[in-house]
Amino acid sequence: MRINVFAVCCSCFVFFFTLFFLVFFSYSRFSEFIKAADSFDLSKKQNRILQLQEQEQEKEKEIAKLNENIQFLNHERASNLLHQQELEQKVLHEETKNEFASKLSEEQIEALKAKEQEALAKIAVLQKEKEEIEDKNKKLALKDINNLGALQSKKIEIERLEKEKDQITKDKNDCFEEFRKKALELARLKKEKEQLEEAKEQIEKEKIQVEREKNQAEKEKLLAFNDKKIIALALEQEKKYPKEYHLNRFLHVPHLDLKFDFENLKLLNLDVVEEFYSYGFKKVSKRIESDPITKRKIKVSVYRNDDNHTLKEIEFYDLFNGDLVYDVYFEDDGKTVLSAVNTEDLKANKRGSVRYGVVSCQGAVKFMEKRALEEKALKNDVAHITLYDLDGKRKQWTCSYYRPDNETMFYRYKVLVYFKDGQSIDYVDYYDLNYKEAILRKKTFYKSDGKTVDFEDNLATLVPLTMNRTYYCDDGTVLETLPCSVASLKPRVVSQYDLNTRKVISETYYQLHDMLPWYIKNYDSQGKYLDTVLCNKDGTPSSTKYYDQNFVPPKLS
């Protein structure tokens, strides 16, 4: 150990001596260089300085190497010190052990040997248990192998089931494909059926057209039968009534495909009869023009007032059978055609289809025509559209639905009443089909938007003089129901509902003589009865309560 310390000391001395010598040498050389540099020019001085810098860098590298050597020596010194300490500890341990062994008695030695034997016995037991555990592990491994075989067989079974599942899925897809093909075939057959029905309807239309042409030919034949005398009389009538017989006001309406030949019709000697009758608050005139030979009506002109200028309606009749053919309505100016109803088209359609009377129209009537098709209830129902002028103040469109009882009898069961726009519903009347006469059973009133239900009046079937009025919220939920009298419409009881559960939460009963609240029945949100509160004379709730649901409090004086 001393030798190592001496070596380290020698190394440090050599290092510092060398370092001092190098520094002194460097300083002396650097001074000489500085003195020598004064005699050279500037370029040589710069080169010399560069050389000196390079030498200085080399010396710094040498100094770095020396520092590394010093660090290595210090590391070696520390390692030697650590090794020396370990050797000292080992020596001390051996000495302590020998000293302890020398101090032990024979009895203690025997005890230690006994403990050693006991430890060896325990080791043997543990070794045996280890062998048993290894045997168990081998058996478990063998069992795992068997379980693996069973698992493999189950895996094979699962694969078989998967294959069967795939086969079933394939069969299902095949069935679905077959079903799809049959559905396509059914759709094709349905389309063919519709095409056949359309062809059948086309044939019917052509048949009707042939019938019309036949009637036209007969009319032309009848017109040709008129001799010169009748034509001369007609010319006299034409001079007397030029406005009524020329019909120029209708000839300029191209969409009215009327089936009369106006050029020949105006030459006929028609009888003219004027009638006056009261229509609302105004005096209305009617001009009836009929054929002098058959005495049948041909044209009926209805005017809005007694000046015979402002037309309201014109009806055209068939010259041979007297049936109404066209019913033309006019706007307030008496010239603009509002709508034209073709009654022959209404009669020509077969039973089993929705029939409506409007064939040429403007604005609202087109909407009504579409609405009549959309709101059909049964295939045999009849939808007929009419326009009413209420006292000359406002107009209303009505769409009436009829259900046939047989080939000739039809019974009205619903009437939709619209405002002038033909789109906003004012109210709807529902009639009882169990009776042959028109018995109104329900009226549904709508708000100003024509779509949201405001309230409904439900007439009782057995008691036709009473009804229930049900008020609705904007979302369609029931707000309250008022049992009313049709004559007075005074409520006897007002029910309030929970908007979430739609259960009655209170019922307020009124006295009919003064219509003040009499008593109030309260319920919870689920409709369960709670109590009955008696009201004061002024109609305010009092503190008197009853808990019998069937109890009726005495009337207030």
C-alpha positions, 0 to 999 in steps of 0.5 A, spaced: 500 500 500 505 504 501 508 503 494 502 505 491 502 511 495 509 513 493 508 511 486 502 516 486 506 522 489 512 521 484 507 521 478 504 528 481 511 531 482 513 529 475 506 532 472 507 538 476 514 539 474 513 538 467 507 542 467 511 548 470 517 547 465 512 547 459 509 553 462 516 556 463 518 554 456 512 556 453 513 563 456 520 564 454 519 562 447 513 566 447 517 572 449 523 571 444 517 570 439 515 577 440 522 580 440 523 577 434 517 579 431 518 586 431 524 585 426 519 582 421 514 585 417 506 585 418 505 579 414 511 575 417 508 576 424 501 574 422 504 567 419 508 567 426 502 568 430 498 563 426 504 558 427 504 560 435 497 559 435 498 552 432 503 550 437 499 553 443 493 548 441 498 542 440 501 544 447 493 544 450 492 537 447 498 535 451 496 538 457 489 535 456 493 528 455 496 529 461 490 531 465 487 525 462 493 521 465 492 524 472 485 522 472 487 515 470 492 515 476 487 518 480 482 512 478 487 507 479 489 510 486 481 509 488 481 502 485 487 500 489 484 504 496 478 500 495 481 493 494 485 494 500 479 496 504 476 489 502 482 485 503 482 488 510 475 487 511 476 479 509 482 479 514 478 482 519 472 477 518 477 471 518 480 473 524 473 474 527 471 467 525 477 464 528 476 467 534 469 465 535 470 458 533 475 458 538 470 460 543 465 455 542 464 449 546 463 442 544 456 442 546 455 448 542 458 445 536 454 439 537 448 444 537 450 447 531 451 440 527 444 438 530 441 444 527 445 443 520 442 435 520 435 438 521 436 443 516 438 437 511 432 433 513 428 439 511 431 440 505 430 433 503 423 434 505 422 440 500 426 436 495 421 430 495 415 435 495 418 438 489 419 431 486 411 430 487 410 437 484 413 435 478 410 429 478 403 432 478 405 437 473 407 431 468 400 429 470 397 435 468 401 436 462 398 429 460 391 432 462 392 438 458 394 434 452 388 430 452 384 437 453 387 439 447 385 433 443 378 435 446 378 442 444 381 440 437 375 436 436 370 441 438 374 446 434 373 441 428 365 441 430 365 449 430 368 449 423 363 444 421 357 448 424 360 454 421 360 451 414 353 449 415 351 456 417 354 459 411 350 454 407 344 456 410 346 463 409 347 461 402 340 458 401 337 464 405 340 469 400 338 464 394 331 464 397 331 472 398 334 472 390 328 468 388 323 472 392 326 478 389 325 475 382 318 473 384 317 481 387 319 483 380 315 479 376 309 481 381 311 488 380 311 487 372 304 483 372 302 489 376 304 494 371 301 490 366 295 490 370 295 498 370 297 498 363 291 494 361 286 498 366 289 504 362 288 501 356 281 499 358 279 506 361 282 509 354 277 504 350 272 507 355 274 514 353 274 513 346 267 509 346 264 516 350 267 520 344 264 516 339 257 517 343 259 524 343 260 524 336 254 520 334 250 525 338 253 531 335 251 528 328 244 527 330 244 534 332 247 536 326 241 532 322 236 536 327 239 543 325 239 541 318 232 539 319 230 546 320 227 550 314 228 557 311 222 559 315 225 557 322 232 561 320 228 567 318 225 567 325 231 566 328 234 572 324 229 576 327 230 574 334 238 575 333 236 582 331 232 583 337 236 580 342 243 580 339 247 580 346 244 573 348 244 570 342 251 571 339 255 568 345 261 572 343 263 573 351 264 565 351 267 564 344 274 567 346 275 562 352 279 557 349 279 552 355 272 551 355 271 545 350 263 546 350 260 541 346 255 546 342 256 549 335 255 556 337 255 558 330 249 554 329 246 555 335 245 562 335 241 561 329 236 557 332 229 560 334 230 560 342 224 561 347 226 566 352 223 567 359 226 571 364 225 570 372 227 574 378 228 571 385 231 573 391 238 571 392 241 573 399 239 580 400 239 582 393 234 581 387 237 576 382 235 575 375 235 569 371 234 568 363 232 561 361 233 560 353 229 553 351 228 550 344 221 552 341 221 545 338 222 540 344 221 545 349 227 543 353 232 548 356 238 549 352 242 555 356 240 558 363 244 565 365 244 567 372 246 575 373 248 578 380 243 583 379 237 585 376 241 589 370 242 583 366 249 585 365 253 582 371 253 574 370 254 570 376 253 563 372 251 559 366 248 552 365 248 549 358 243 543 357 243 537 352 239 539 347 236 531 346 235 529 353 235 535 357 241 533 362 246 539 365 252 538 361 256 544 363 256 549 369 260 555 368 262 560 374 264 567 373 268 572 377 265 578 380 266 582 373 261 577 370 266 576 364 272 572 367 271 564 368 272 562 375 271 554 374 267 550 369 263 543 372 262 538 366 257 533 369 257 528 363 264 527 365 262 525 372 256 521 370 261 517 365 265 514 370 264 507 372 262 506 380 268 504 383 273 510 382 273 517 385 269 522 381 269 529 381 266 535 377 271 540 376 274 539 369 277 546 367 278 551 373 283 556 375 287 557 382 284 554 388 279 549 384 286 545 381 288 545 389 281 542 390 281 537 385 288 534 387 285 534 394 279 531 392 283 525 390 288 525 396 283 525 401 278 519 398 276 514 404 274 508 399 274 507 392 267 507 391 266 514 394 264 520 390 267 527 391 264 533 389 266 540 389 262 547 389 263 554 390 258 558 394 257 566 395 255 567 402 250 573 401 255 577 396 260 578 402 265 572 402 266 566 398 267 559 400 269 552 397 266 546 399 268 539 398 263 534 399 264 526 400 259 521 398 258 514 399 254 510 395 249 505 398 247 502 391 248 504 384 244 510 384 243 512 391 249 516 395 249 519 402 254 525 404 258 523 410 264 529 410 264 536 408 270 540 407 269 547 407 275 552 405 275 559 404 276 563 398 283 561 397 281 553 396 287 551 401 285 554 408 280 549 411 275 553 415 271 547 418 269 540 417 262 537 418 262 529 419 255 526 418 252 519 421 252 514 415 248 509 420 242 514 418 239 515 411 238 522 412 244 527 413 245 527 421 251 531 423 255 528 428 262 532 429 264 539 427 272 540 427 274 547 426 281 550 424 285 556 426 287 561 421 292 557 418 287 552 416 291 546 418 291 546 426 285 544 429 282 549 434 276 545 437 271 540 435 264 539 437 262 532 438 254 531 438 252 525 442 248 519 438 243 518 443 242 525 445 242 529 439 241 536 443 247 535 447 255 535 445 262 535 447 267 541 445 274 539 445 279 544 445 286 542 442 293 545 443 298 547 437 301 540 438 295 536 437 294 535 444 287 535 448 287 542 452 280 541 455 273 538 454 267 542 455 260 538 455 255 544 452 248 544 450 247 546 442 242 551 444 246 555 449 253 552 448 254 554 456 259 549 459 256 545 465 263 542 467 270 544 464 276 539 464 283 541 465 288 536 462 296 534 464 299 535 457 304 530 459 300 524 461 293 527 458 290 525 464 284 529 467 287 534 473 281 538 475 274 538 473 270 545 475 262 544 475 258 550 473 251 552 475 247 554 469 243 559 472 249 564 473 254 560 470 259 561 476 263 555 479 259 551 483 265 546 486 272 543 483 274 536 483 281 535 483 286 529 481 293 527 481 297 527 474 295 520 473 288 521 474 287 519 481 281 522 485 284 527 491 278 531 493 272 536 492 273 543 493 266 547 494 266 554 491 264 560 494 258 564 492 262 569 488 265 563 484 272 563 488 274 556 491 273 555 499 276 551 504 271 546 505 273 540 502 270 533 501 273 526 499 267 522 497 268 522 489 261 521 488 258 526 493 255 532 490 255 538 494 249 542 495 247 548 490 249 555 492 243 559 493 
